[in-house]
Every structure is written in C-alpha cells, then in structure tokens.
Amino acid sequence: MSISTEVQPLLINYKTLEEFKRFKEYGLQELTMLEDLQSNIVENNSESPFFGIYIGNAMIARMSLYKISAKYDNYFNPPQDYLELWKLEVLKDYQGQGYGKQLVDFAKSYHLPIKTNPRINSHGFWERLGFQKATYNMERDRGENPLLWLPEGVDEQPKEDS
C-alpha cells in the first residue's frame, strides 16, 4: 500500500507551528510567525513560505522557499528572480527515503535558479541534486558558503575583480 505524500504549502496557524517544534531548525522564522498569529495579523489561510510533506496527519519534512526579486540578484547571469531555499529538514525517522529530494524537486519545478545555505555535513546531499558551490565573494557572502542550482541557460555571475 503506498501513501500519497505530495508537497503542499503550509498554512500559518497554530497547528503548523506546533508541528514545527519537532524539527531541529526551529528559530526566528517560526517565532515571527507566532508573533503574527498572536497579534491577529494573520488568518488561517495566509500564505506562508513553508512547504511540507505529511504522512497521515504528521508533518515529516519541510522547507521554506522565498522568491527573491531580480533587482537583488547578485548570483545569477543573466540577473533574474530566483528562489532562496531554507530550513530543508526531514525528521530523523524518515531520512534517506527521498523526501528531501522530493522537496528540492518541487522547488526546481519553478524553473528558477535556487540559492541555499546548507547546514554542516549536508554538502553531499546538495551536490547529488545538482547544486554547486558559489564562487566565494567576501562582500556578498559574508561568511556564508551558498550553493546554487542553475537551470538551463543560467550561469553564475562572473566574479568581479577587486
């Protein structure tokens, strides 16, 4: 028996926030969501940048995906809108079963370049999915080591001579 596990947008609500507490990467972004909920700015159907995979009623994997405007693009050539992928996480019991890849493939389905800042020890995962290290630019990257995914026809911006 196979269970349908589609990637789905997550609602900003208390149930979603409660589920996030099971993930290690629980921090500022979630607390901001909580503040928005508590000050009643947010309705249950507000769009959040989070996407998740459920098995039954349990969220087992999630990521956040932000669309960044071309005017802020310092990574891709030609400059264009791109996605920033954060907080990709699969609960321990479900790791190694393709759920992380499923989330990344969902992000790739937008056919926009993707930038991510991987956690320590996860570079192999990203490289297997076609991501490459950005040429380090001290002013732009400020200690981050971003990885990039380049769809057809997109290159990394050339490094400026300083």
Long-range contacts (C-beta under 8 A, 24 or more apart in sequence): 3-55, 3-56, 5-53, 5-54, 5-55, 5-60, 5-99, 5-102, 6-53, 7-51, 7-52, 7-53, 7-102, 7-103, 7-106, 8-51, 8-52, 8-53, 8-54, 9-47, 9-48, 9-50, 9-51, 10-48, 10-50, 10-51, 10-52, 10-59, 10-62, 11-44, 11-45, 11-46, 11-48, 12-36, 12-37, 12-42, 12-44, 12-46, 12-47, 12-48, 13-37, 13-44, 16-48, 16-50, 16-59, 19-52, 19-58, 19-59, 20-59, 20-62, 22-59, 22-91, 23-62, 23-87, 23-89, 23-91, 24-89, 25-87, 25-89, 25-119, 29-64, 29-86, 29-87, 50-87, 51-103, 51-106, 53-99, 53-102, 53-103, 55-94, 60-90, 60-91, 60-93, 60-94, 60-99, 61-88, 61-89, 61-90, 61-91, 61-94, 61-99, 61-100, 61-102, 61-103, 62-87, 62-88, 62-89, 62-103, 63-87, 63-88, 63-89, 63-103, 63-104, 63-107, 65-107, 67-112, 68-115, 73-157, 74-137, 74-140, 74-157, 75-113, 75-115, 75-134, 75-140, 75-146, 75-148, 75-156, 75-157, 76-113, 76-148, 76-150, 76-154, 76-155, 76-156, 76-157, 77-154, 77-155, 77-156, 77-157, 77-158, 78-154, 79-157, 80-112, 80-113, 80-154, 81-112, 82-112, 82-113, 82-114, 82-115, 83-107, 83-110, 83-112, 83-113, 83-114, 83-115, 84-114, 84-115, 84-116, 85-114, 85-115, 85-116, 86-116, 86-117, 88-116, 100-125, 101-129, 104-129, 108-149, 108-151, 111-151, 112-151, 113-148, 113-149, 113-150, 113-151, 113-154, 114-148, 114-149, 115-146, 115-147, 115-148, 116-146, 116-147, 116-149, 117-144, 117-145, 117-146, 117-147, 118-145, 118-147, 123-147, 132-156, 135-159
